[in-house]
């Protein structure tokens, strides 16, 4: 493709084979499959949420479908972000159910019959400024709707729903939509919440009330089960494990029916040759080791940029963060938290980076910097400026997103993380300057 193009996944079984990795992948040069669900943020700062496939009534959902669990996990990851106000853009295939309520007619399409209630709930929660869908293969631009209740809640930005037709349709219905948008994070709050004259009530409010009543009923039933424990049935829960790759079955916990046994932790892959960073290797320079945990260890950098330049490394042989199992990721997170607390006691902040390119063992480089010399924005700006000078496309990842949502196992990349949680990412396609991070 002549420009970077991002696409959603399959909507039926016949097209599943075109999308080999449910967590997203590069299909061709400049054409990227976003993945099953998640949030994408480009260099401009736009926050784009996406959900691939059609609604499923079954768990687990088929490869071309999404379930209520997918919607819940996507919503939870965003709503847990401090000061969350909404997303700039939402991309789905199905229309949201009842999108035509209070608005202009969608013509021959009846959203009450063809729309997805899960998409309606997703749109109501994420409050996208623009919501695009194209499954019904017709063009429809709904008038804007409110995301707040007049006189009861503080004014919020409006949302616009745009449905697009299929490319090259014989009826010549609109399949492209060009528009100019400033990221919500960069807008003046007063300008953001301005209400256009044709704004309507929120079309999903009734659905949300019905869902709330159903949830209340479920809670009441749970309370009854506490009164009658002898009639207890297996609990139905939602699991939120954003560190796991999406689309894979969850391991059994060994409880409940069936003869399943708890799965043993997967052993790390073995190095093909001598490795300078495997802790059990005779090549490792143990005099540099500062702390050893169960799955990770901390070491001083050989030839560090500063005296307290340190590395977080896995004890086992893993090439990148993307390859780490959950228990190792958890310990890496603990080390990062401990380092943040330690450096703050010295009136410093840190910047962390990983270069998964021409390296066989994961090294998270952690470099402290005095608080009075630079802000997190200064550090981020320095990386972006240097990247632009070297024609490196360094993109910002939302704080709540995991690097596993944007990077594939085995694919080279460069990754930066500030102690504020802000992240930058570059997918390496050809060559990359080895000393860029330093």
PyMOL commands that set and color helices and strands:
alter all, ss='L'
color gray80, all
select helices_A, chain A and resi 13-18+68-79+111-114+117-126+184-186+189-192+205-227+229-231+286-288+321-323+326-345+376-389+403-405
alter helices_A, ss='H'
color red, helices_A
select strands_A, chain A and resi 5-7+25-28+31-33+37-41+47-51+54-55+65-66+89-92+130-133+140-141+160-163+289-292+296-300+310-314+348-356+364-370+395-397+413-418+423-427
alter strands_A, ss='S'
color yellow, strands_A
deselect
rebuild
show_as cartoon
